């Protein structure tokens, strides 16, 4: 027999049935309950006793108290067995009751506290896994995109567990905007009840609802204009190490990674926020758009640098302790600003752009991402904010405050070499560029290969471009640090070009280093403002013990000291 479990105490009745009414005398029996997958005192109240049927009776009932609840679980069973029967011959002495689950899983139950949803077994993070249909409890729509929406448990329904996420992304395909079963367009603030397939899509826990709706694919709107669940605030001042944590030994999401309990990779910085609403009041774009349009970002509002040291958790080998350990910048992640249409598709965002935003944490192409929500909520409050005036490159340096101010700048010239093949020639260093294989390679020229895949390297054109950048963007600084330059004569050619273009005179300084590609660092010093400048190379031949490759040069491009 089958009966819905219910949300509170209720009764399930077993029937003791005779094939014919009792004649003279009576029928007596003992009975007792026994666990199947249901547990006595948790799912039902156990009962044992005796019963009888008197003359003229052909049946009687035994009532068992069912302990209903609102916890999502599988169907559960228990049995009632009769024994010691007198006055009748037993045909079937036991019956099984099935308590049918009538509850819906909370979003945080769908997410679970691990790298995979507990509904996805086995756990595979590198594939599009098979789905398990799960009815999900009512949740609030927090963001809507072209192929789905994010929803989150209301604050009152949260489990308040820092290892589980209260939000999840619902994938509805992209042929139409996300809609209910009745064809209504979904909107932020809707309260919805979803039934769909829980899956791991290459590491992203999501719920898939097919376009053809049925009992296993359903979106029902229960209400509109609901308050947003409280967003998790990201920032440097949130928590002892910021949120997300900037300390790789104390990450923000305990126990939510793929590692075994206690393993370092059992903690992550973002898994416990996956699908949840987060706010970034002081974010900074750290890199420009990548191939798929994402940008690097730091929710702590500062530029992220590759500091010195071996990357955590590696440690320098004995004798090289001074090299230190780099934390790996665990607080950084990517931002896909057009994923939920917070900006038009293919909007360029430049490095150094400050922004504030509200959105959800997603996962794509092996990386956690911040997906800013599109539109306004409430009305009049945009969910991604930045100043268009800041979203441009190049950004000219400010004008010199007065004649006494010393200005210093830096410029990476990106494999800046001339048109001469110096390898093996007098005056050519052992690491100088081979023009045949490097400078005219299509990947290293100044022309977009999608425009002209056969474009040659044009050294005179590059001289003109860098000269213009130094004069118009850097505003002809007094001291300019240069990176990725082939040799001293290239910097001297640049100095000549700047004067030819109407700029100030510069003295070039460069020392050959250890970079296997032949690119070095140097200085350019304005001789109309600074006299008698000289430079020396520091630790150009010093060695260190690399944990992965043994003894090697400490610096590919040794630092220079200008005085």
C-alpha positions in Angstrom: 0.0 0.0 0.0 1.1 3.5 -0.7 0.4 6.8 1.0 1.8 10.3 0.8 4.0 11.0 3.8 2.5 14.4 4.6 4.0 17.3 6.3 2.7 16.5 9.8 1.4 13.6 11.9 -1.2 11.5 10.1 -2.6 7.9 10.1 -1.9 4.9 7.8 -4.3 2.0 8.2 -3.5 -1.7 7.5 -6.5 -3.9 6.9 -6.6 -7.5 8.3 -8.9 -9.2 5.8 -10.6 -12.7 6.1 -11.8 -14.6 3.1 -15.2 -15.1 4.9 -16.9 -13.7 8.0 -16.1 -15.4 11.3 -18.6 -18.1 12.1 -18.8 -19.4 15.7 -15.9 -18.4 17.9 -13.3 -15.7 17.0 -10.0 -15.1 15.2 -7.1 -13.8 17.2 -3.6 -12.7 16.2 -0.5 -10.7 17.3 1.1 -8.0 15.1 4.2 -5.9 15.0 5.8 -3.3 12.7 9.3 -3.5 11.3 11.6 -1.1 9.5 12.2 -1.2 5.8 13.9 2.0 4.5 11.7 3.9 6.9 12.9 4.3 10.5 10.7 3.8 13.5 10.3 7.0 15.7 11.6 9.1 12.8 9.2 8.2 10.0 6.5 6.3 11.9 5.5 5.3 15.4 6.3 1.6 16.0 3.4 -0.5 17.2 3.0 -4.1 18.5 0.0 -5.8 20.0 -2.8 -8.2 19.7 -6.1 -8.1 17.8 -9.2 -10.2 17.2 -12.2 -10.6 14.9 -15.4 -11.7 16.5 -18.4 -13.6 15.1 -19.7 -11.9 11.9 -16.6 -9.8 11.2 -14.5 -10.3 8.1 -12.0 -7.5 8.6 -10.4 -5.1 11.0 -7.8 -2.3 10.8 -4.6 -1.4 12.6 -3.7 2.3 12.5 -0.1 3.4 12.5 0.9 7.0 13.2 3.0 8.4 10.3 5.4 11.2 11.3 5.3 13.4 8.3 7.8 16.2 7.7 8.9 18.7 5.1 12.3 17.1 4.4 13.0 16.0 0.8 13.8 12.3 0.8 13.1 9.2 -1.2 10.1 7.0 -0.8 10.4 4.9 2.4 8.9 1.6 3.5 8.0 -0.4 6.6 6.1 -3.6 7.2 3.3 -4.9 9.4 3.5 -8.7 10.2 0.9 -10.9 11.9 1.7 -14.0 13.9 0.3 -16.5 16.4 -3.0 -16.6 14.5 -5.8 -18.8 15.9 -9.1 -19.6 14.3 -7.9 -19.0 10.7 -5.2 -20.1 8.3 -2.8 -17.3 7.3 -2.6 -16.5 3.6 -0.3 -13.5 3.6 1.1 -12.7 7.0 2.8 -9.3 6.2 2.1 -6.1 4.3 4.5 -3.4 3.2 3.6 0.3 3.4 5.3 2.8 1.1 5.5 6.4 2.4 5.6 8.4 -0.8 7.7 11.5 -0.7 5.6 14.6 -1.2 8.2 17.2 -0.3 10.4 19.3 -2.5 14.2 19.7 -2.1 15.5 23.1 -0.9 18.0 24.7 -3.2 20.8 24.2 -0.7 19.9 20.5 -0.7 20.4 20.4 -4.5 23.8 22.2 -4.1 25.0 20.2 -1.2 28.3 20.9 0.6 30.7 19.2 -1.9 32.0 19.9 -5.4 29.1 18.0 -6.9 25.4 18.0 -6.1 24.5 15.0 -3.9 21.9 14.1 -6.6 24.6 13.6 -9.1 26.2 10.2 -8.6 28.9 9.4 -9.5 30.4 12.9 -9.3 32.1 13.9 -12.5 33.4 17.5 -12.8 34.8 17.3 -16.3 31.8 16.2 -18.3 28.1 16.9 -18.9 26.6 14.4 -16.5 23.3 12.5 -16.6 20.4 14.1 -14.8 18.3 13.2 -11.8 14.8 14.7 -11.7 14.2 16.6 -8.5 11.2 18.7 -7.5 12.6 21.9 -5.9 11.0 24.0 -3.2 9.8 27.6 -4.0 12.7 30.0 -4.6 13.1 33.6 -5.7 14.4 34.5 -9.2 17.5 36.6 -8.7 18.7 37.1 -12.3 17.4 36.3 -15.8 19.6 35.5 -18.8 19.0 34.5 -22.4 19.1 30.7 -21.7 18.0 30.4 -18.1 17.8 32.1 -14.7 19.2 32.0 -11.2 17.0 31.3 -8.3 17.7 31.3 -4.6 16.0 30.2 -1.4 14.4 33.0 0.5 16.4 34.1 3.7 13.8 32.3 5.9 14.4 29.0 4.0 18.2 29.1 4.1 20.1 26.5 6.1 22.7 29.1 7.1 25.4 26.6 6.4 28.6 28.3 5.1 29.5 25.2 3.1 26.3 25.1 1.0 25.0 27.5 -1.6 21.4 28.7 -1.4 21.3 29.5 -5.1 21.3 27.5 -8.4 21.2 28.3 -12.1 18.3 26.9 -14.1 19.1 26.2 -17.7 16.0 26.5 -20.0 17.7 26.6 -23.5 18.0 29.6 -25.6 15.3 29.5 -28.3 13.0 31.6 -26.1 13.4 33.7 -23.0 13.0 31.8 -19.7 9.2 31.2 -19.3 6.8 29.4 -17.0 4.7 26.4 -18.0 1.9 28.9 -19.0 4.3 30.9 -21.3 4.8 33.8 -19.0 8.2 35.5 -19.2 10.1 35.2 -16.0 11.3 38.3 -14.1 13.6 39.1 -11.2 11.6 38.9 -8.0 9.3 36.1 -9.2 8.7 33.3 -6.7 8.9 30.0 -8.7 8.5 26.3 -8.1 10.8 24.3 -10.4 11.0 20.6 -11.2 13.9 19.6 -13.5 17.0 17.5 -14.0 19.9 18.2 -11.6 23.2 17.8 -13.3 26.9 18.8 -13.3 27.6 20.7 -16.5 31.4 20.5 -16.6 31.6 21.6 -12.9 28.6 23.9 -12.7 25.7 22.5 -10.7 22.6 23.4 -12.6 18.9 22.4 -13.1 17.8 21.7 -16.6 14.2 22.3 -17.6 13.3 21.3 -21.1 11.3 23.4 -23.4 8.6 20.8 -23.6 7.0 20.9 -20.2 5.7 17.9 -18.2 5.8 16.4 -14.7 9.6 16.2 -14.9 10.1 19.7 -16.5 8.1 22.4 -14.9 8.3 26.1 -13.9 5.3 27.5 -12.0 5.2 31.1 -10.9 3.7 31.5 -7.4 4.1 35.2 -6.9 5.9 38.3 -8.1 7.9 41.2 -6.8 9.4 39.3 -3.9 12.2 40.8 -1.9 15.7 39.7 -2.9 17.5 37.2 -0.7 20.4 38.9 1.1 23.4 39.0 -1.2 26.7 37.8 0.0 29.0 40.9 0.0 32.4 40.5 -1.6 35.2 42.8 -0.4 38.6 43.2 1.2 37.1 44.2 4.6 34.5 41.4 4.8 36.0 38.8 7.2 39.6 38.4 8.5 41.0 37.7 5.1 38.3 39.4 3.0 35.6 37.6 1.1 36.5 35.8 -1.0 39.6 35.1 1.1 43.0 36.3 0.0 44.6 33.6 2.2 45.1 30.3 0.4 45.4 28.5 3.7 42.0 29.7 4.9 39.7 29.8 2.0 36.1 31.0 2.2 34.3 27.7 1.4 35.2 25.0 3.8 35.0 21.5 2.6 33.3 22.2 -0.8 36.1 21.2 -3.1 36.9 17.9 -4.8 39.6 16.8 -2.4 39.2 14.2 0.4 38.2 15.6 3.8 41.2 17.4 5.3 42.9 17.8 2.0 43.9 21.3 0.9 41.8 21.2 -2.2 38.8 20.2 -0.1 38.4 23.9 0.5 37.7 26.4 -2.2 37.0 30.1 -2.5 33.8 30.1 -4.6 32.0 26.7 -4.6 29.8 27.6 -1.6 28.6 30.7 -3.4 27.9 29.0 -6.8 24.5 30.2 -8.1 24.1 32.7 -5.2 23.4 36.4 -5.3 26.5 38.3 -4.5 27.3 42.0 -4.4 30.6 43.6 -5.4 30.5 47.2 -4.2 34.2 47.9 -5.0 35.3 45.7 -7.9 38.1 46.2 -10.4 38.7 44.8 -13.8 42.2 43.5 -13.8 42.6 42.3 -17.4 40.8 43.1 -20.7 38.5 40.7 -22.5 39.6 37.2 -23.3 38.7 35.1 -26.3 35.2 34.2 -24.9 34.7 37.8 -23.6 35.4 37.3 -19.9 37.7 39.7 -18.0 39.7 39.1 -14.9 38.5 40.9 -11.8 39.4 41.4 -8.2 36.4 41.9 -5.9 38.7 43.5 -3.3 39.0 46.5 -5.6 42.8 46.4 -6.1 45.1 45.3 -8.9 46.3 41.7 -8.5 50.0 41.2 -9.1 52.2 38.2 -9.5 54.3 38.7 -6.4 57.6 37.1 -5.8 57.9 33.5 -4.7 56.9 29.9 -5.7 53.2 29.4 -5.9 51.3 28.2 -2.8 51.3 25.4 -1.6 54.8 24.8 -2.9 57.7 25.9 -0.7 61.2 27.1 -1.7 63.8 24.3 -1.4 66.5 24.5 1.2 68.9 27.3 0.5 66.3 29.4 -1.4 64.0 30.3 1.5 64.4 34.0 0.7 62.5 33.4 -2.6 59.3 33.3 -0.5 55.9 31.9 -1.4 53.3 33.6 -3.6 49.7 33.2 -2.5 48.3 32.8 -6.0 45.8 35.6 -5.6 42.9 33.3 -4.6 40.5 36.2 -4.3 40.5 36.8 -8.0 38.1 35.4 -10.5 36.6 36.1 -13.9 33.6 38.3 -14.9 31.4 37.5 -17.8 29.5 40.8 -18.0 27.3 39.9 -21.0 26.4 36.4 -19.7 23.1 37.6 -18.2 23.0 40.7 -20.4 24.2 43.2 -17.9 25.9 44.8 -20.9 25.3 44.4 -24.6 27.0 41.3 -26.2 30.7 41.7 -26.9 31.0 44.9 -24.8 34.7 45.6 -24.3 35.8 46.2 -20.7 39.4 47.4 -20.1 41.9 46.6 -17.4 41.8 49.0 -14.5 38.0 49.7 -14.8 36.4 50.2 -11.3 32.8 48.9 -11.1 30.1 47.8 -8.7 27.7 45.1 -9.4 25.1 42.5 -8.2 24.9 39.1 -9.8 25.6 35.4 -9.3 28.6 33.2 -9.2 28.8 30.8 -12.1 31.4 28.3 -13.5 32.5 28.0 -17.1 35.6 26.8 -19.0 37.2 25.6 -15.8 36.9 28.9 -13.9 34.6 30.5 -11.4 32.9 33.6 -12.8 30.9 36.6 -11.6 27.8 37.0 -13.8 26.4 40.5 -13.2 22.7 40.6 -13.4 21.0 42.6 -16.1 18.4 45.2 -15.8 17.3 47.2 -12.7 16.0 45.8 -9.4 14.3 47.6 -7.8 13.3 49.9 -10.7 15.8 52.6 -11.2 18.7 50.8 -9.6 21.1 49.3 -12.2 22.8 46.0 -11.2 26.1 46.7 -12.9 27.6 50.2 -12.7 30.8 51.7 -14.1 31.8 55.1 -15.6 32.0 54.8 -19.4 34.7 57.5 -19.2 36.9 55.0 -17.3 36.2 52.2 -19.8 38.7 53.3 -22.4 42.3 52.7 -23.4 44.7 54.3 -23.6 44.2 56.5 -20.5 46.6 59.4 -20.7 48.6 60.2 -17.6 47.7 63.4 -15.9 49.7 66.5 -16.8 52.8 67.3 -14.8 51.8 69.3 -11.7 54.8 71.8 -12.1 58.3 71.9 -13.5 59.7 70.5 -10.3 57.7 67.2 -10.4 59.6 64.1 -11.4 57.5 61.8 -13.6 58.2 58.0 -13.9 56.4 55.6 -16.2 56.7 52.0 -17.4 55.9 50.5 -20.7 56.0 46.9 -22.0 56.9 47.1 -25.7 56.0 43.4 -26.4 58.9 41.8 -28.2 60.4 45.0 -29.5 63.1 44.1 -32.0 64.5 45.6 -35.2 64.7 44.0 -38.7 68.3 42.7 -38.3 69.0 39.0 -37.6 71.7 39.4 -35.0 72.2 35.7 -34.1 75.8 34.8 -34.4 76.8 38.3 -35.8 79.3 40.7 -34.2 77.5 42.8 -31.6 74.6 40.3 -31.3 74.0 38.8 -27.9 73.5 35.1 -27.5 69.8 35.6 -26.7 69.1 38.2 -29.4 66.0 37.7 -31.5 66.3 35.7 -34.8 64.3 38.0 -37.1 63.5 35.1 -39.5 61.6 33.2 -36.9 60.3 35.8 -34.4 59.9 39.3 -35.5 58.1 38.6 -38.8 56.1 35.7 -37.4 52.4 36.6 -37.9 51.7 36.2 -34.2 54.2 39.0 -33.3 53.4 41.7 -35.8 51.3 44.8 -35.3 48.4 43.7 -37.5 45.4 41.7 -36.4 45.8 38.3 -38.2 42.1 38.2 -38.7 42.5 41.3 -40.9 45.7 40.3 -42.7 47.1 36.9 -41.8 50.2 37.5 -44.0 51.1 40.9 -42.6 54.9 41.4 -42.1 56.6 42.8 -39.0 57.1 46.6 -39.5 59.8 48.0 -37.3 59.5 51.6 -38.5 55.7 51.5 -37.9 56.3 50.1 -34.4 58.8 52.9 -33.6 56.2 55.5 -34.6 53.4 53.9 -32.5 55.5 53.6 -29.4 56.8 57.1 -29.9 53.3 58.4 -30.1 52.3 56.5 -26.9 55.2 57.8 -25.0 54.5 61.4 -26.0 50.7 61.5 -26.0 49.7 58.9 -23.4 52.6 58.8 -21.0 53.2 62.5 -21.6 57.0 62.2 -22.1 58.0 61.1 -18.6 61.3 62.0 -17.1 62.2 58.3 -16.5 60.7 55.5 -18.5 61.2 51.8 -17.6 61.0 49.6 -20.7 60.4 45.8 -20.9 60.7 43.2 -23.7 63.3 45.1 -25.8 65.8 43.2 -27.9 68.9 45.3 -27.5 70.3 48.7 -26.7 70.3 49.9 -30.3 66.5 49.4 -30.5 66.0 51.8 -27.6 68.4 54.2 -29.2 66.3 54.0 -32.4 63.3 54.8 -30.4 64.9 57.8 -28.8 65.8 59.1 -32.3 62.1 58.6 -33.4 60.8 60.5 -30.4 62.9 63.5 -31.3 62.0 63.2 -35.0 58.3 63.3 -33.9 58.8 66.5 -31.9 59.4 65.0 -28.5 62.1 65.5 -26.0 65.6 63.9 -26.1 66.1 60.6 -24.3 69.2 58.7 -23.2 68.8 54.9 -23.6 70.1 52.3 -21.1 69.9 48.5 -21.5 71.8 45.5 -20.4 71.6 42.0 -21.9 69.9 39.5 -19.5 69.1 35.8 -19.3 65.7 35.6 -21.0 65.7 32.7 -23.4 63.7 34.8 -25.9 66.3 37.6 -25.9 64.0 40.3 -24.4 65.5 42.6 -21.9 64.7 45.6 -19.7 66.0 49.1 -19.9 65.6 52.7 -19.1 65.0 55.9 -21.1 65.9 59.1 -19.4 65.0 62.6 -20.5 68.3 64.5 -20.9 66.7 67.9 -21.0 65.6 67.4 -17.4 68.0 64.8 -15.9 71.8 64.9 -16.4 74.5 62.5 -15.5 72.2 59.5 -15.1 73.8 56.0 -15.1 72.4 52.5 -14.7 73.8 49.2 -13.4 72.5 45.7 -13.6 71.8 43.9 -10.3 72.4 40.1 -9.7 72.7 39.4 -13.4 74.5 36.1 -12.8 73.0 35.0 -9.5 71.6 31.5 -9.4 68.9 29.9 -7.2 67.4 26.4 -6.6 64.1 26.1 -8.5 61.9 23.4 -7.0 60.9 22.1 -10.4 64.1 22.5 -12.5 67.1 22.8 -10.1 69.7 25.5 -10.2 68.9 28.2 -12.7 69.3 32.0 -13.2 67.5 34.0 -10.5 66.3 36.6 -13.0 65.4 36.1 -16.6 65.6 39.9 -16.9 67.8 41.1 -14.1 66.7 44.4 -12.5 68.5 47.7 -13.2 69.4 50.4 -10.8 69.2 54.0 -12.2 71.1 56.7 -10.4 
